[in-house]
Amino acid sequence: ITQMGVQYILDSVFPVLNLDTKKKFIYVEIGFFQRWWNQQTDAIKAVVQQQVKSGQFQFINGGYCMNDEADVYYEDGIDQMTMGHQFLLKTFGVTPEVGWHIDPFGHASAQAALFAQMGFTSYFVCRLDYQDKNTRLQNQGMEMVWIPNTSQGVENAIFTHATYYEYASPAHFDFDIVTTDQPIRDDPTLEDYDVPQRADEFVAWFRQMQQGYKTNHLMHTAGEDFHYLAAGINFKNYDKLFSYIESKSGYNVNLFYSTPVDYIK
């Protein structure tokens, strides 16, 4: 697929959210969103405004981009965050609550301190050294209160969550048009019916994941680069999976669409 672009993701997501208020979506980088927003009709803008107001569509991080942490000058990081946050405050009356850096290649104390000073409740990271991550998985250390190694110390403490599987969907459960994972087949009258086995595998994934975290509330990403070009495909397959698992009390799990903001609360 060569026709990839953020504009197509946004075009695809908002109509699907309109059909079901239980579905949610997060958005991060304002540089792309603003370009899309400026091309929309007043009718579409009104729909988006309502979805933001209801919490169905949520902005997290909210900078103009997701800045690097290794060699960026702190002033540049502050400036680009300011640009994005000013747009969101002016356009939607919202200020993001969560720092979301799931793609910078490593994480810095200075960034954690800056996010704490920006008023974020939490900081979500992804790319850890493999040795660090393995230790955290073994010691239920995938979440922590990070006290940055700065002169202000504990004043900049921030709750930090390391994602389990980078920023991808659970293995074998990526239903986007850009992947090769198989869809959920939930019609028992057809010979390719497979939802019982897929449900077992899905729940087992989270049982394994839970060993790295200290609570039984687990948040998992559902996406990847340029996913949701056809948002309905993703949501439809997860609907099938969620519905089957919820119908079987033996699994003893509760699945729902969420966001980092909702998870932290």
N, C-alpha and C positions, 0 to 999 in steps of 0.2 A: 504494500500500500504506500503510494508516494504522496497522496493528498492528505498529509498530516498538518494539523494546525490547531492552535488553541481556540481560534474562532469557531471551528467546527465542533469542538468539545462543548463549548458554551451553547451553541445552537442546539445541540443534541440534549443537553442536560435539563434545561429549564422546562421544556414541554413534559418530560417524564416526571419531574417533581410536581408539576401541576396536577397530574393524574392521581397522586397518592401522597398525602401529607406525611406519611410515616417515613418516606424516603428523604435522605439528606445528602448534602454534598458540601465539600469545603473547597475554598479557593485561596491561593497564596499570593501570586505575583501580579501586582497592579499594572505594571508596564504593559502587559498583554491585555488585561481586562479593560483598561481604559480605552485602548484602541477599539476593542469590540463594542464597548458601551457607546462610544461616540457615533457608531454607525446604526444604532437601534432606533426603532420608532418609539413614540411616546407610549404606545400600548404595551410593547414589550418591556419598556423600562418600568411601567407600572406593575407588571407581573413580577419582575425581579425585585422591585422595592418591597412588595408584599412578602415574597419568599425570604428576603433578608430580615424583615421585621418579625416574621414568625419563627425565625431560627432554622428554617429548613435549608436555606443556603447561607453558609457562614464563611466569613473572611477570617483567616488566621495568618499570623505573621504580618501580612499586609504591607510589606515594603514594596518598593518599585520592582525589586528583584529579590532573590535569596542570595545574599552576598557570601563570598568566600570568607573563611575564618583564618586562613594560614598567613596571608601576606597583605590583606586589605588594611588600609589606614583607617583608624577608628572613626575619623571625621567623615569619611566617605560612607561608611556603614550607617552612621547616624543620619546623614543627608538623604540617602536613598530611602531609609525607613520613614523619614519625615515626609518626603514627597508622597509616598503611598498612603500614609495615615491621614494626611491633609485631604487627599482625594476622597477617602472613605468617610471622613467626618463631614465633609461638605456635601457629598452625594447621598450618603445613607444615614448619617448621624450616628455612626458606629465607630468604635475604636477596638481593634483586635485585642484579645486577652491572652493569646497563646503564641509563644515563639516556636516556629516550625522550621527546623534546618535539617531536612532529611536527605539533602544531597551534597552539602559541602564536604570536602574530603578531610575530615577530622574536625575536632571541636576545641575551642579555645576558652580559657578562663575569662578573657576579656569580653568575649561575646556573651557568656552567661551573665557577667556583671552588667553589661549594657542592657540586656533583656530585663534583668531585674529592675534596673533603673527606669526602664520604659513602662513599668507597671504590669508586665506580663505575670500571670499566675503560674506559668509553667513553661518548660522548654523541652521540645521533642527533638531527639537526635537519632542518627541512623548509623553513620559510618564509623564504627569503632575498630580499633586494632583487634585482630582475631583472638589474640591471647586475652586481652581485656574482656572481650565479649564472652569467651568461653568461661572465664572465671565468674563473671556476673551470672551467667546462666546456671552455673553449678551452685552458686550461693544466694540465689533469689535476689540478685543485685541489679536487675535491669531497671529498677527505679530507685531514685535516691534524692536527697536534698543536697544539691551541689552548692558548696561554699567556695566561690571562686578564689583562686590564689592571687588576690589583689590587696592593696593597702586597706581597703574598706572591709574586707573579710566577710563576716557573717551578715553584715548589713545588706549584702547582695545575694544572700542565699536564695536559691530558686529550685522548686521541685522539677526534677528532670526524669524523663522517660526515654529509654532506648527501645526502639522498635525491634520486634522479634525477627522479622524476615525482610530486612531492608525496608523498602516502601512498596513492596509487591503484595499481591493477593496470596493467600495460602497456596502452597504448591499443588498443582493439578486443578485449581479452582479459579483460574483466570479465564473469564468468559468473553473477553473482548474479541473484536473482529481481527485484531492484529496478533492473536495467539493461536496455538494449535490445541489447547486443552479442550476436552470434549464437553458438550453441553449436558445439563441434567435431563435425564429421560425419566419422566415421572408418570407415564401412562402405562398401567399394569396390563393393558390389553395388547401391548406391543412387545415383540420379542427382545427388543433392546432395552427394556425396562431396567434401570440400574440405580435408582435413587436410594434403595436401602444400603447398598455397598458404598455409594458415594457419601451418604450421611455418616456411616460408621467411620470412614476415613477422615471426614471433616471434623467430627468431634474428637477423634484420636489426635488430630493435629493440635487442637486446643488443650487437650489433657497434657500433651508434651510441653506446650508453650507455658502452661501454668506453673511448671516446675521452676521457671526462671523469675517468677514474680511472686510477691508476698500476699496478694489478695486474690479472690476469686472473680474479680472484675477484670476482664481482659479486653484490650482494644487492639484490633488488627486492621492494618491498611487493606484496601481493596482497589487496586489499580496498578499503574505503572506508567512509563513514559508514553504520552500521547494516547492514553486509554480514554474511553468514554466518547470516542468519535461516534459510536452508536450506543448511547447510554442504556437504551431499553434492553439490549441484549444482556448486559451485565446484571441489571436489576431483575430482569425476568428470571434468570437462572438462580440468582440468590433467593428470590421469592419462593421458587420451587423447593430449594434446599431447606430454607428456614421453615416453610410450612410443614414439610414432612417431619423434620426433627421436633418441631413444637408439638406435633400430633402424637409423638411417642414419649410417654412420661419416663420411660426407662433411661433416656439420655440424661435427664435431670439438668438440662441447660436452658438458658433463656437467650435467644438471639434477636438482635434488632439493629437497625441502622442508627449509627451514632456519629459523633464528631469528637475531636479532642477536647473541645470546650465542655461538652456534655459529660465526657468521661472524667475529666478533672473534678467537675461538680459532684 
